[in-house]
Every structure is written in C-alpha cells, then in structure tokens.
C-alpha cells in the first residue's frame, strides 16, 4: 500500500492533469510538499497520502533550478 501511495506523490509532482490541478489547488495551495501538514477538514485519502509523505521524501532527490521555490 505504501508503494502505491508514494507513487501518487510522484505523479502529483511529475505529471500534469486534472486531478493534479485539483489536489494542488485544494491541499498544496502553492506550498511545497515539505511544508504540507494535515488539517481536520482533509479527506481520508489525503490523510493517507500524508502518512507516507516522509517515506516518499526519503527516496526522492532534489534538483534546484532557479531557486524560487527553495526555502531556507
């Protein structure tokens, strides 16, 4: 199950589509994945995705382009 949910994180970051636009607008709200946290009003699916967020982030590499989304 963790692999499946981690793949959703990857698709959210790497692919473009309707569901990515909806999820980004509703839950990310122009934030980066590192700074997203759970809220009481979140859906059960989003809560499950947040449970594997740290696992997903451990297996991913970071590439900086122009640094506009980089937070220190």
Secondary structure, 3 states (H helix, E strand, C coil): CHHHHHHHHHHHHHCCCHHHHHHHHHHHCCCCHHHCCCCCCCCHHHHHHHHCHHHHHHCCCCCCCCCCCCCC
